[in-house]
């Protein structure tokens, strides 16, 4: 297979384009509208969701160029309650595949990662509004005296609401209300893999990756904070929360094949590719599309979501639709 310039396209570039399918095509179609709260863009809304939002004008206001949460909803609690009412109505009516994964696990929605939250919503609903999500992934690995560097992968439980039965990184989890980055890493390591605190002293922050994926559940502008954790050769992960079916330790070459297979969770692939690059197994010498892949591991979500929106700011200040249309 070749790209548009006639150059060979590697399997790695193919999958990098897959987990960034919305960034590379959907975002340029013009079908989505910015989702604005308090004058700040915090998401993107697709046409099928906009159609339903028209039924809730006291909560959501659909304008020709953007959608906003009603400016009359002034604070975190009021916004959260009203949004939750709409989402529960949709869930009860069987609307949207994404809501089949309702978890009663709430996610703080912010304009920027380090700014105060504007409201919260169930994590399953964030993809309906193109909300940027943040998570933590841990690459658990061992230095095997025979096989060399080997990586632990988990097989997700077949009862998981999303990606059931798929292979995934050793430990992963989203940032929920009330938990910071390192707190989430430690919590998920204990729950998913039974890793005790004394082993987590070797946990090393390794930056982050970002992607913009689209599926039948909606939009996924995700940033994952990445950690590496070298584990003892005799340690075997054990799941404690029922969300993991099995663990398997694979040498690098086998692990890469598993990651590139159709049985691996697509939105977790960037974390693994990043690990292989940082540890010298994917290089500019052995990967012809190395620079393209590097860029697709770090999609500029902060830039995409933070363009100036004069109309949005006017709306948040109480201007009428007529005044907006005259701009």
C-alpha positions, 0 to 999 in steps of 0.5 A, a space after each residue: 500500500 502507498 500513500 498519496 505521494 506514492 511512497 510505501 505506507 507501513 502498518 504503523 502508519 496505517 494504524 496511526 491514521 486509524 486512531 486519528 481518523 477524525 483528526 485526518 478527515 472528519 474535523 475538516 468536513 464542517 459537519 460538527 459545531 463547536 460546543 461552548 460553555 461560558 464562552 469557551 469551546 470545550 467540545 464538538 457536536 455532531 449532527 445527530 446529537 444536535 438534532 436531539 439537543 433541539 428538544 432541550 432549549 432550556 439546557 442547550 442552545 443550537 446556533 448556526 455555527 455552534 452549540 452552547 450550554 444555556 448561559 443562564 446556568 451559572 455554576 458547576 452544580 446547576 450545569 451538572 444537574 441539568 445536563 444529567 437530566 437530559 442524558 438520563 432521559 436519552 439513556 431511558 429512551 435508548 438513544 445513542 449507543 454511547 449511553 449503553 456504556 453508562 457507568 455512574 462514573 463522572 468526568 469533570 469537563 474543563 476548558 483547559 486541563 488545569 482550569 476549574 471544572 465547568 460541570 460534570 457528566 457521565 463518562 459514557 456521554 463525553 463522546 457525544 459532545 467531543 469532550 477532551 478526555 484524559 487518562 493514565 496508561 502504565 507500560 508494565 515490563 520486565 527484563 527477561 534474562 532469556 527473552 529480553 525486554 518483555 511487556 505485560 498486556 491485559 485482555 479486557 473482560 468480555 463484560 466491559 461496556 467498551 472494547 470487550 475482549 480486546 487486548 490492552 496496555 497493562 494498566 489504563 484508566 480515565 481521570 474521574 472526578 476527585 482523582 489526580 494523575 498519579 492518584 489514578 495511576 496508583 489506583 488503577 495499578 492496584 485495581 486492574 493488576 494487583 500491583 502493590 505500592 512497594 513496586 510502584 515506587 519505580 513508576 516513571 512518568 514518560 510524557 503523554 500521547 494524544 489522538 482524535 478518534 471517531 467510532 459509532 459511539 462518537 468522538 474521542 479527543 483523548 490525551 493519555 498520561 504515560 508511565 513506565 514501570 519495570 516489574 520483577 521477573 517473578 511478578 504476575 499481575 492479578 486483576 481485582 476489579 473484574 475488568 480484566 480477563 487475563 494477562 500475558 507477558 510478550 517479548 517486544 516483537 510479539 507484543 508489537 504484532 499483538 498491538 498491530 492486530 485487529 484484536 487490540 484496543 485502537 485508542 490504546 495503540 499510541 501508548 504502545 507505539 510511543 513505548 517502542 519508540 522511546 525504547 529504541 525498537 521503532 526508529 527512523 532507520 527501520 520505519 519509513 514513515 517515522 516522522 509522520 507517526 511521531 506527529 500522529 502520536 501528539 495531535 494538537 488538541 489544545 490548539 484545535 479546541 482553543 481558537 478564538 470564538 467571538 460569537 461564543 463570548 457574546 452569547 455567553 454575555 447574553 447577546 441575542 441570536 439576532 445580534 449574533 447573526 449580524 456579526 
